Amino acid sequence: MPMVDLHLHLLPDVDDGCKTMDDTVAMARALVSLGFGTAAPSPHNRPEYASRDVALQRLDEVRAELARLGIPLALDVNSENFFLDESLLTKLPTPESRRVGAAGKYLLVEAPYTSPLPQLTDVIFRMKLKGVTPIIAHPERCLEFERKGRAAEAVQSGALLQLDIGALIGRYGKPAQKLAKQFLDDGLYAISATDLHSPVGAEQWVGESLKALQKQAGGQRFTALTETNPGLILKGLPVA
Ligand SMILES: [Fe+2]
């Protein structure tokens, strides 16, 4: 089964990811050659970047271009929401909480990189009460998760954690690499994703990262993180 990527900045000219359609096509080709068959591009949902409507329009344009070129990468709707706090709770009943896939049961969200998040478990709990499961993007790069036991608490509260695979090969520095390996060993990640922002060098570093993930997680867990669980999330089903 082809792999599924639920965190990447594939759409052109909507955020700090791909700048042009040429970038987008190059990134899509790299993903397909690495074994991906589905991607849910996740433009940043922040005031300084494109609106939901513009992002949806770009998604349609990219779908049409990939079809025209015969690139077999199915695309779904998604966003990287900003960020996991009280304000997100107020957005939940509105289209401004931009969910994963048509099922809309999951929401990809960033935690702050350099500030603490004492309300972490409370916000997760309140989101779950409203029927939405947060997928916390790259916790290995966020200050709050440097606190011992905090990642496990987030999972126990009902959140899913998403590994940025590049962390395993040191793309985000030693502390993030160390945390990523630890969370992986502890079985805390539900999915892995590329968080690709540019096609430059993508095939090489994503390929290396996938190898590192397979080596550390083992074949069965690798399949769950890269295929099964992201596929279930897109369908709005519980993860394995
Ligand atoms: Fe991202």
Boltz pocket constraint, residues with backbone or C-beta under 6 A from the ligand:
constraints:
  - pocket:
      binder: B
      contacts: [[A, 7], [A, 8], [A, 9], [A, 42], [A, 80], [A, 195]]
      max_distance: 6.0
